[in-house]
Structure formats: structure tokens, C-alpha cells
Amino acid sequence: MQKFYTGTNRIADAIGRQQERIDALVESGVDLQGKPIAATLESLDADMALSASEHAAFQNQQTRAAAAGRLNTDEALLVCHALGEWADETNGGWRAGVGLAEKVVITQIIGELLGVAHA
């Protein structure tokens, strides 16, 4: 993940922790259920794909959260940058180059902001 911002950024910190988890699983070669990790990561990346309406909802929620002070400027900019201006179909609706750790963390945060329960 590229670092564009300075200061306290809870989202960037969470993405770093998530990437460390992914890296450890890749190194082990298996997921937490003992299955090959490559297929699991591919499936998870596919699950993180955003439709055009989901992309718009993510952008809107990020804007609302920033305006309400629930996300600081750095955090809001990171989310905005990851989403891009419109849904990029080449990367599942995310800006080209956004990795799995970013997708997972941002999806979880937007869900929390929307009040959606995660399994």
C-alpha cells in the first residue's frame, strides 16, 4: 500500500495489519481451514467486488462519515482514493491497483458506518 498521508490514520493502520495477516497465510501456503491459500484469496477478492450501486453507496457513506467527523481527512481521502471516481470493472469496482487488504478493511469500515453486521 502506498502511503499518501501523514498523521493518525486508523484505516491505513488496519490495512497494514490485514496485509500482515494475508502475508503470513501466503507464506504458510494454507488458509485457516488448511485449504490452499491461493484459491481462498482469489475467492475473497471476487467477494470484494463492488457493483456500480455499491460503489456509489461506499462513496456516499465515506462522504457522510467525513462530514460528520467519524472519519478524519486522511482516512476519508484514503477511502476515496481506493474507490476512485467510478467503478473500475478491471479490479472489481475498485481503483486499479487496490489490493485485497485495502478492499477487506474498507468494506468492513463502510459496513460498520452503515450499521451492517459482519459474520
ChimeraX attribute file (.defattr): number of C-alpha atoms within 10 A of each C-alpha:
attribute: neighborCount
match mode: 1-to-1
recipient: residues
	/A:1	12
	/A:2	7
	/A:3	7
	/A:4	10
	/A:5	13
	/A:6	7
	/A:7	9
	/A:8	12
	/A:9	16
	/A:10	13
	/A:11	20
	/A:12	22
	/A:13	12
	/A:14	16
	/A:15	20
	/A:16	16
	/A:17	14
	/A:18	17
	/A:19	19
	/A:20	13
	/A:21	13
	/A:22	17
	/A:23	13
	/A:24	13
	/A:25	17
	/A:26	15
	/A:27	10
	/A:28	13
	/A:29	13
	/A:30	16
	/A:31	17
	/A:32	10
	/A:33	8
	/A:34	9
	/A:35	11
	/A:36	15
	/A:37	19
	/A:38	14
	/A:39	12
	/A:40	15
	/A:41	16
	/A:42	11
	/A:43	11
	/A:44	14
	/A:45	17
	/A:46	13
	/A:47	12
	/A:48	17
	/A:49	19
	/A:50	22
	/A:51	15
	/A:52	15
	/A:53	11
	/A:54	13
	/A:55	21
	/A:56	16
	/A:57	15
	/A:58	23
	/A:59	20
	/A:60	14
	/A:61	18
	/A:62	25
	/A:63	17
	/A:64	15
	/A:65	18
	/A:66	17
	/A:67	13
	/A:68	10
	/A:69	11
	/A:70	13
	/A:71	20
	/A:72	17
	/A:73	15
	/A:74	19
	/A:75	21
	/A:76	23
	/A:77	17
	/A:78	21
	/A:79	24
	/A:80	17
	/A:81	14
	/A:82	19
	/A:83	23
	/A:84	17
	/A:85	13
	/A:86	13
	/A:87	21
	/A:88	18
	/A:89	14
	/A:90	10
	/A:91	17
	/A:92	20
	/A:93	21
	/A:94	25
	/A:95	19
	/A:96	15
	/A:97	10
	/A:98	17
	/A:99	16
	/A:100	19
	/A:101	21
	/A:102	22
	/A:103	23
	/A:104	18
	/A:105	21
	/A:106	23
	/A:107	17
	/A:108	15
	/A:109	18
	/A:110	19
	/A:111	15
	/A:112	12
	/A:113	16
	/A:114	14
	/A:115	9
	/A:116	11
	/A:117	8
	/A:118	7
	/A:119	3
